[in-house]
Amino acid sequence: MKSLAILLSSLVLSLALAGAAIAGETVNINTADAATIDRVLLNVGPAKAQAIVDYRKSNGAFRSAEQLAMVKGIGLKTVEKNRDRIVVGGARAPAKPAAAKPAPKQVARR
């Protein structure tokens, strides 16, 4: 009986952690394919996801999440529901290394 309780507790904990991981998933609307957009965004099915990709191909990259509302079938309510799931832009560029300080000039001493 005790092992059954431990098993059930483990199962519940696993499901809770998996749910948190899925809820935290984000999608870059400028690089993702339609299947990924469909999977991650709420109230966006395959047809709307493909419309997002088609809009991006014909009009260029999205500069903000609000621009999704310009896609036919996507409204501001859908954008607001998905705000924490939407990423706009490319991957961050690696930080530039700090500029090396020039070597001090050597002065000839007499």
N, C-alpha and C positions, 0 to 999 in steps of 0.2 A: 504494500500500500504506500509506504514511504517512497519507494523508487518511482511509483506512478506519479506521485505529487512532484517529485524532482523533475521527471520527464516533462510533465505538463508545464511546469514553471519555465523550464528551458525552452520549450516550444513557444510559449507566450513571449518570452524575452527575445527570442530570435525573430519572431514576426514583428515585434515592435521596432527592433533595430532595422529590419529590412524596410519597413514602412517609412521610417525616418530617412533612410537613404534614398528611397524613391522620391519622397516629397522634396528632398533637397536637390534634385537633379535640375540642371539648367541647360539651356540650349542657345547657341549662338545663331541668331536668325539670319546672319549674313553668310554663314558657311555650312549650316546643317542641311541635310537632304530632307525631303518631304516625310519620309518614314520617321525620322528622329523628331521632327517638329510635331508630327501627329502623336507620337508616344509621350512627349514631355508636356506639351501645352494642354491645358484644360479647355474643353469645349471647342477644340480644333480637331476635326476629323481629317481623313485622307484628302478629300477634295479641297478643303480650306488650306491644308498644309501645302498642297501642290500649287494653289493660287498664290501663296506667300513666295514660294520658290520662283514661280513664273513672273511675279511682280518684281522681285529682286533682279532677275535676269534682264528684264526690259527697262527697269528704271534705275538700276544701280543699288549699291548697298544702303541699308537702313542706317540713318544717323541717330535715331532714337526709337525707343519702344513704341511711342505714340504713333510713329509713322505706319505701324501695322494696321491702324484703323483706316488707312488709305486703300487697303486691299479689300476687294469686294467680299463681303461675308464676314469680315472681322470688324467688330465694333469696339468702342472705348471700354465697355464693360468687360469684354474678353481680355483686352490688354491689361486692365486693372487686376483681374483675377490671376493673371499670369506674370505680373510685374516682377516678382521675385524669381521667376524661372527664366526670364528673358535676359540674354546677354547680347549686347550690340558691339560690333567692332571685332577686330582680329585679336590674336593672342598678343599679350604684352611683349614689347620688344625687350630684349635683355638690357639690363642697366649698363650704361657705359662705364668703363673703369675710370677712376679718378685720373685726371691728367697728371702725368709725371712732372714733378718739379724739375726745372732745368738745373743742371749741375752749376754750382757757383763758379763764377769766373775766377781763374787763378791770377793773382796779381804778382808780377815779378818784384821781388824784394831786392833791395840793394844792400 
